[in-house]
Amino acid sequence: MKVLLVDDSRLARAELRRLLEAFPDVEVAGEARDAAEARVQIAAQRPDLLLLDIHMPGETGFELLATLDAAPPVVFTTAYDAHALRAFEVNALDYLLKPVQEARLAAALDKVRAQLPAPAPRPAPETAPPAAPLTEQDQVFVKDGERCWFVRLAEVRLFEINGSYTQISFDQHRPLIPRTLAQLEARLDPKVFFRANRQQIINLNFVASVEPWFSHSLRLTLRGGGEVVEVSRQQSQRFRELLSL
């Protein structure tokens, strides 16, 4: 298990590194003292787990996660007690109160192991590998005011342009993420996510009904939220070919 330590305190990182020595299956892949360093390390190391401080100078841990195309599994570390995390609707694997106790760390690592796929040999690259396509099981971190979520892409039914942001629809929530539709389209699996028009990308698994529309175009209704999406004429032809309609 490759772990990246993200904390602005050198002493806190050193203590985590010391505690992790008790777990032979854990490799500390690197350390970062702020969000900027963490982004570089995440891209280069592709860690299995972030041990992430919430409160750091500059960007917080939450703000860092919101900038990632896909968020790795996260265990938060914080000097604040549990009520500090109850204010956020995050479903992180766990959180650790500082000073971190070995027993609590062991329990958090057990939760991570239960979710990780079987390990495969990964040679250490000399340079940062190219960004891999996002799968349905990848998760994105979404922050809307003081509400936060880890959302699996499989749960997102619609992406649509909203100014310079993209609005994502899952369950009954429609927060904004700081990415363009073009950036998302370049990473999303085209077998699952379909560019319906200039404004919207849909998750094909959420299409509830298809009906003919003007000029040989199509109109789709999505289950879960009832959104009605008009597919452009050009994309309607692609949609028919994709679904053999």
KEKE-3310 file (N, C-alpha, C; in steps of 0.2 Angstrom, whole numbers, plus 5000, padded with zeros to 4 digits):
npx = (5004:5004:5007:5004:5010:5003:5005:5007:5015:5031:5035:5024:5023:5034:5031:5020:5027:5035:5026:5020:5030:5027:5020:5021:5016:5015:5020:5029:5026:5030:5031:5022:5021:5011:4997:5001:5013:5008:4999:5008:5015:5005:5001:5013:5016:5004:4997:4990:4983:4979:4986:4979:4981:4969:4968:4979:4991:4987:4979:4967:4965:4953:4951:4962:4958:4947:4952:4957:4956:4952:4950:4961:4959:4956:4961:4958:4968:4968:4968:4957:4942:4929:4918:4922:4923:4910:4903:4904:4899:4906:4912:4924:4936:4941:4945:4959:4963:4974:4987:4991:4986:4993:4985:4973:4977:4980:4967:4962:4970:4966:4953:4956:4963:4953:4946:4954:4959:4966:4984:4995:5010:5020:5031:5043:5041:5052:5048:5034:5019:5007:4991:4979:4964:4948:4938:4922:4923:4931:4933:4927:4930:4919:4915:4904:4901:4900:4898:4903:4907:4913:4911:4907:4910:4901:4890:4886:4875:4874:4883:4885:4888:4890:4892:4909:4912:4908:4893:4888:4877:4870:4862:4851:4858:4867:4880:4894:4909:4927:4930:4931:4920:4926:4938:4934:4928:4939:4944:4935:4926:4921:4912:4903:4900:4893:4894:4881:4877:4883:4883:4881:4885:4881:4877:4876:4870:4860:4850:4833:4822:4820:4816:4810:4815:4815:4820:4827:4834:4836:4827:4831:4827:4832:4834:4832:4834:4826:4830:4828:4836:4842:4848:4860:4859:4869:4875:4865:4865:4876:4873:4863:4870:4879:4870:4864:4851)
npy = (4994:5010:5025:5043:5056:5071:5086:5101:5101:5097:5089:5082:5074:5067:5059:5052:5044:5037:5029:5022:5013:5001:4993:4982:4981:4993:5007:5022:5033:5046:5063:5078:5096:5105:5110:5112:5105:5092:5089:5087:5076:5067:5065:5060:5048:5041:5037:5024:5028:5043:5051:5064:5081:5092:5106:5117:5130:5142:5132:5122:5105:5100:5109:5106:5092:5095:5100:5089:5078:5065:5058:5050:5036:5042:5046:5057:5068:5077:5091:5094:5090:5077:5084:5093:5087:5083:5093:5093:5084:5072:5057:5050:5038:5037:5046:5054:5059:5071:5070:5056:5040:5023:5012:5017:5021:5009:5003:5012:5009:4996:4998:5004:4993:4984:4990:4991:4985:4969:4969:4973:4971:4986:4994:5007:5022:5032:5045:5055:5046:5045:5053:5042:5035:5040:5029:5021:5018:5027:5041:5057:5072:5084:5100:5111:5125:5123:5110:5094:5080:5064:5057:5043:5041:5033:5036:5048:5057:5067:5080:5097:5113:5127:5143:5147:5135:5117:5109:5096:5082:5072:5060:5070:5081:5095:5101:5113:5110:5115:5113:5112:5106:5101:5097:5087:5078:5073:5064:5055:5039:5035:5025:5025:5038:5051:5064:5074:5086:5103:5108:5098:5082:5066:5051:5036:5025:5030:5034:5034:5035:5037:5048:5053:5069:5086:5088:5076:5074:5069:5067:5064:5057:5057:5045:5046:5060:5066:5074:5082:5080:5087:5080:5084:5086:5080:5073:5065:5055:5048:5043:5034:5025:5021:5014:5006:5009)
npz = (5000:4995:5002:5004:5013:5019:5026:5034:5045:5049:5060:5062:5051:5052:5063:5059:5049:5057:5064:5054:5051:5058:5050:5039:5026:5021:5012:5013:5001:4998:5004:5007:5010:5008:4998:4984:4983:4986:4975:4964:4969:4970:4956:4952:4960:4961:4974:4985:4996:5004:5018:5025:5030:5037:5039:5033:5028:5016:5004:5010:5015:5010:5000:4991:4987:4980:4968:4961:4948:4950:4966:4977:4989:5005:5022:5034:5044:5059:5071:5077:5086:5084:5080:5071:5059:5057:5052:5039:5024:5022:5016:5019:5022:5035:5050:5059:5075:5080:5093:5083:5087:5088:5088:5082:5070:5065:5064:5054:5043:5041:5036:5024:5017:5015:5005:4994:4978:4973:4975:4962:4953:4951:4942:4947:4939:4929:4925:4927:4925:4911:4912:4918:4910:4917:4927:4931:4944:4950:4961:4964:4972:4979:4983:4991:4997:5014:5013:5008:4998:4993:4978:4968:4951:4944:4950:4946:4936:4926:4919:4917:4909:4918:4918:4921:4927:4930:4933:4942:4943:4955:4965:4974:4973:4966:4964:4960:4951:4949:4935:4917:4904:4893:4899:4907:4898:4891:4899:4904:4902:4887:4884:4893:4897:4888:4876:4875:4869:4866:4879:4889:4897:4898:4909:4902:4908:4916:4907:4905:4896:4878:4865:4849:4842:4836:4819:4817:4828:4846:4861:4878:4894:4910:4923:4941:4943:4934:4924:4908:4892:4878:4863:4852:4834:4826:4837:4840:4830:4832:4845:4841:4834:4844:4853:4845:4839)
capx = (5000:5008:5004:5007:5009:5002:5004:5012:5020:5037:5035:5018:5024:5039:5028:5016:5031:5037:5021:5019:5035:5025:5015:5026:5013:5014:5026:5028:5029:5032:5028:5020:5019:5006:4993:5004:5017:5004:4997:5014:5016:4999:5002:5019:5016:4998:4996:4984:4980:4982:4985:4979:4979:4963:4970:4985:4992:4985:4974:4965:4965:4947:4952:4966:4954:4942:4955:4959:4951:4950:4953:4963:4956:4958:4960:4960:4971:4966:4969:4951:4939:4925:4913:4924:4921:4902:4900:4905:4896:4911:4912:4931:4937:4941:4949:4963:4964:4981:4992:4989:4988:4995:4979:4968:4980:4979:4960:4960:4973:4962:4947:4958:4964:4946:4943:4959:4960:4972:4990:4998:5017:5020:5038:5043:5042:5057:5045:5027:5015:5002:4985:4975:4957:4944:4933:4916:4924:4935:4929:4929:4929:4915:4914:4899:4901:4902:4896:4908:4906:4917:4906:4910:4908:4896:4884:4885:4871:4874:4888:4883:4891:4887:4897:4916:4912:4904:4888:4887:4871:4870:4856:4847:4863:4869:4886:4899:4916:4931:4933:4927:4917:4931:4943:4931:4927:4945:4946:4929:4926:4916:4907:4898:4898:4891:4893:4874:4877:4889:4882:4880:4888:4876:4879:4872:4867:4854:4845:4827:4818:4823:4811:4812:4814:4815:4826:4830:4837:4833:4827:4832:4825:4837:4831:4835:4833:4821:4832:4827:4842:4841:4854:4861:4857:4875:4876:4859:4867:4881:4869:4859:4875:4881:4865:4861:4844)
capy = (5000:5016:5031:5049:5060:5078:5089:5106:5101:5092:5084:5077:5069:5062:5055:5047:5040:5032:5025:5017:5008:4995:4990:4980:4981:5000:5010:5029:5035:5053:5068:5085:5100:5109:5107:5112:5099:5086:5088:5085:5069:5062:5063:5056:5042:5038:5033:5020:5032:5050:5054:5071:5086:5096:5113:5119:5136:5142:5128:5117:5098:5100:5113:5101:5087:5098:5102:5083:5074:5059:5058:5043:5035:5047:5047:5064:5069:5084:5092:5096:5083:5074:5089:5097:5084:5082:5099:5091:5078:5068:5050:5048:5031:5038:5052:5052:5065:5072:5066:5050:5034:5018:5008:5021:5021:5002:5002:5016:5005:4990:5000:5005:4987:4981:4993:4991:4979:4965:4972:4971:4974:4992:4997:5014:5026:5037:5051:5054:5042:5049:5052:5036:5037:5039:5023:5022:5017:5033:5046:5064:5076:5089:5105:5116:5129:5119:5103:5090:5073:5059:5054:5039:5043:5029:5039:5055:5056:5072:5085:5102:5119:5132:5148:5144:5129:5112:5107:5088:5080:5065:5060:5076:5087:5098:5106:5115:5108:5119:5110:5113:5100:5098:5093:5080:5073:5070:5059:5051:5033:5036:5020:5026:5045:5053:5071:5075:5093:5107:5110:5092:5075:5061:5045:5032:5021:5034:5035:5031:5035:5040:5050:5057:5076:5090:5088:5069:5074:5065:5069:5059:5058:5053:5043:5049:5067:5068:5079:5081:5082:5087:5078:5088:5082:5076:5068:5060:5050:5044:5040:5029:5020:5018:5010:5001:5011)
capz = (5000:4994:5006:5004:5019:5017:5032:5034:5050:5048:5065:5061:5045:5054:5068:5055:5046:5062:5066:5049:5051:5061:5046:5033:5019:5020:5009:5012:4994:4998:5009:5005:5016:5006:4992:4978:4983:4985:4968:4960:4971:4968:4949:4950:4964:4961:4980:4987:5001:5007:5025:5023:5035:5034:5040:5031:5026:5009:5002:5015:5013:5006:4993:4987:4984:4975:4962:4958:4943:4954:4972:4980:4996:5010:5029:5036:5050:5061:5078:5080:5087:5078:5078:5065:5053:5056:5048:5032:5023:5018:5017:5019:5025:5042:5052:5064:5079:5082:5091:5081:5091:5083:5087:5078:5063:5062:5062:5048:5038:5040:5032:5017:5014:5014:4999:4989:4974:4974:4972:4956:4953:4948:4942:4948:4933:4930:4925:4929:4920:4908:4916:4915:4909:4923:4927:4935:4951:4952:4964:4964:4978:4978:4989:4990:5003:5019:5012:5004:4996:4989:4974:4963:4944:4943:4953:4943:4930:4922:4919:4912:4909:4922:4918:4920:4931:4928:4938:4942:4946:4958:4970:4974:4974:4960:4966:4955:4952:4945:4928:4911:4901:4889:4903:4909:4892:4889:4904:4905:4898:4882:4883:4899:4897:4881:4875:4871:4866:4869:4886:4893:4896:4902:4910:4898:4913:4919:4902:4907:4890:4872:4861:4843:4843:4830:4814:4818:4835:4851:4868:4883:4901:4915:4930:4947:4944:4929:4919:4901:4889:4870:4860:4846:4828:4825:4842:4840:4825:4836:4850:4838:4832:4850:4856:4840:4839)
cpx = (5004:5004:5008:5005:5008:5000:5009:5017:5025:5037:5029:5019:5029:5036:5024:5021:5034:5032:5019:5024:5033:5021:5019:5023:5013:5021:5025:5031:5031:5028:5027:5018:5013:5002:4996:5009:5013:5001:5002:5015:5011:4999:5008:5019:5010:4997:4990:4980:4983:4981:4985:4977:4973:4965:4977:4985:4990:4979:4973:4965:4958:4948:4957:4962:4949:4945:4958:4954:4948:4954:4955:4959:4959:4957:4963:4963:4970:4967:4963:4947:4933:4920:4915:4923:4914:4899:4901:4902:4900:4911:4919:4931:4937:4945:4953:4964:4972:4982:4989:4991:4989:4989:4974:4971:4979:4972:4959:4964:4969:4956:4950:4960:4958:4944:4948:4958:4966:4978:4993:5005:5017:5027:5038:5045:5048:5054:5038:5023:5010:4996:4981:4967:4953:4939:4927:4917:4928:4930:4932:4927:4925:4914:4909:4898:4904:4900:4900:4905:4912:4911:4910:4906:4902:4889:4882:4881:4871:4880:4886:4887:4887:4892:4904:4917:4908:4899:4887:4881:4871:4865:4852:4852:4865:4875:4890:4906:4921:4934:4929:4925:4922:4936:4940:4930:4933:4947:4941:4929:4920:4911:4902:4896:4898:4890:4886:4874:4883:4889:4882:4883:4883:4880:4874:4868:4861:4849:4838:4822:4821:4817:4813:4811:4815:4821:4830:4835:4833:4832:4827:4829:4829:4833:4835:4834:4827:4823:4830:4833:4841:4848:4854:4860:4863:4876:4871:4861:4872:4878:4866:4864:4878:4877:4862:4853:4842)
cpy = (5006:5022:5037:5053:5068:5082:5095:5106:5095:5087:5079:5072:5064:5057:5050:5042:5035:5027:5019:5012:5001:4991:4988:4980:4988:5003:5018:5031:5042:5057:5075:5090:5105:5106:5107:5106:5092:5084:5085:5077:5065:5060:5059:5049:5038:5034:5029:5024:5038:5050:5061:5076:5090:5104:5114:5126:5136:5138:5123:5110:5097:5103:5109:5096:5089:5099:5095:5080:5068:5059:5051:5042:5040:5046:5053:5064:5076:5084:5094:5089:5082:5079:5093:5094:5083:5088:5098:5084:5073:5061:5047:5041:5032:5045:5050:5059:5065:5073:5059:5044:5028:5013:5011:5021:5014:5001:5006:5012:4999:4992:5001:4998:4984:4984:4992:4985:4975:4968:4969:4975:4981:4995:5004:5018:5031:5044:5050:5051:5047:5048:5046:5038:5035:5033:5025:5022:5023:5037:5053:5067:5082:5094:5110:5120:5125:5112:5100:5083:5070:5056:5050:5041:5039:5032:5046:5054:5061:5077:5091:5109:5124:5138:5145:5137:5123:5110:5099:5087:5073:5065:5066:5082:5089:5103:5108:5112:5113:5116:5111:5106:5097:5094:5087:5075:5070:5064:5054:5045:5035:5031:5021:5034:5048:5061:5072:5081:5097:5109:5104:5086:5071:5055:5040:5027:5024:5036:5031:5030:5039:5042:5054:5064:5079:5088:5082:5069:5069:5069:5064:5061:5054:5051:5046:5056:5070:5073:5077:5084:5081:5085:5081:5083:5078:5071:5063:5054:5045:5040:5034:5023:5017:5013:5006:5003:5012)
cpz = (5000:4998:5005:5010:5017:5023:5032:5040:5049:5053:5065:5056:5048:5059:5064:5051:5051:5064:5060:5048:5054:5056:5039:5026:5017:5017:5009:5006:4994:5004:5005:5010:5014:5000:4985:4977:4982:4978:4964:4962:4970:4961:4948:4954:4963:4968:4981:4992:5003:5014:5025:5029:5032:5034:5039:5028:5018:5008:5008:5011:5008:4999:4989:4984:4979:4968:4958:4953:4946:4960:4975:4986:5001:5017:5031:5043:5053:5069:5081:5081:5082:5076:5072:5059:5052:5052:5041:5030:5019:5020:5016:5023:5032:5043:5058:5068:5081:5090:5089:5085:5086:5082:5082:5071:5060:5060:5055:5042:5036:5035:5025:5014:5012:5007:4993:4985:4976:4971:4966:4956:4949:4948:4943:4942:4934:4929:4926:4923:4917:4912:4913:4915:4916:4922:4931:4942:4954:4956:4964:4970:4976:4984:4987:4996:5009:5019:5007:5003:4992:4984:4968:4956:4942:4945:4950:4936:4924:4924:4914:4914:4913:4923:4917:4924:4927:4934:4937:4946:4949:4964:4969:4974:4967:4961:4960:4956:4947:4939:4923:4908:4897:4893:4905:4904:4890:4893:4905:4900:4893:4881:4889:4898:4890:4881:4871:4867:4868:4876:4891:4891:4900:4903:4907:4903:4916:4914:4904:4900:4884:4868:4855:4845:4836:4826:4815:4824:4840:4857:4873:4890:4905:4921:4935:4948:4939:4924:4912:4897:4881:4867:4853:4840:4826:4830:4842:4835:4829:4841:4847:4837:4839:4853:4851:4839:4831)
residu = (MET:LYS:VAL:LEU:LEU:VAL:ASP:ASP:SER:ARG:LEU:ALA:ARG:ALA:GLU:LEU:ARG:ARG:LEU:LEU:GLU:ALA:PHE:PRO:ASP:VAL:GLU:VAL:ALA:GLY:GLU:ALA:ARG:ASP:ALA:ALA:GLU:ALA:ARG:VAL:GLN:ILE:ALA:ALA:GLN:ARG:PRO:ASP:LEU:LEU:LEU:LEU:ASP:ILE:HIS:MET:PRO:GLY:GLU:THR:GLY:PHE:GLU:LEU:LEU:ALA:THR:LEU:ASP:ALA:ALA:PRO:PRO:VAL:VAL:PHE:THR:THR:ALA:TYR:ASP:ALA:HIS:ALA:LEU:ARG:ALA:PHE:GLU:VAL:ASN:ALA:LEU:ASP:TYR:LEU:LEU:LYS:PRO:VAL:GLN:GLU:ALA:ARG:LEU:ALA:ALA:ALA:LEU:ASP:LYS:VAL:ARG:ALA:GLN:LEU:PRO:ALA:PRO:ALA:PRO:ARG:PRO:ALA:PRO:GLU:THR:ALA:PRO:PRO:ALA:ALA:PRO:LEU:THR:GLU:GLN:ASP:GLN:VAL:PHE:VAL:LYS:ASP:GLY:GLU:ARG:CYS:TRP:PHE:VAL:ARG:LEU:ALA:GLU:VAL:ARG:LEU:PHE:GLU:ILE:ASN:GLY:SER:TYR:THR:GLN:ILE:SER:PHE:ASP:GLN:HIS:ARG:PRO:LEU:ILE:PRO:ARG:THR:LEU:ALA:GLN:LEU:GLU:ALA:ARG:LEU:ASP:PRO:LYS:VAL:PHE:PHE:ARG:ALA:ASN:ARG:GLN:GLN:ILE:ILE:ASN:LEU:ASN:PHE:VAL:ALA:SER:VAL:GLU:PRO:TRP:PHE:SER:HIS:SER:LEU:ARG:LEU:THR:LEU:ARG:GLY:GLY:GLY:GLU:VAL:VAL:GLU:VAL:SER:ARG:GLN:GLN:SER:GLN:ARG:PHE:ARG:GLU:LEU:LEU:SER:LEU)
# end
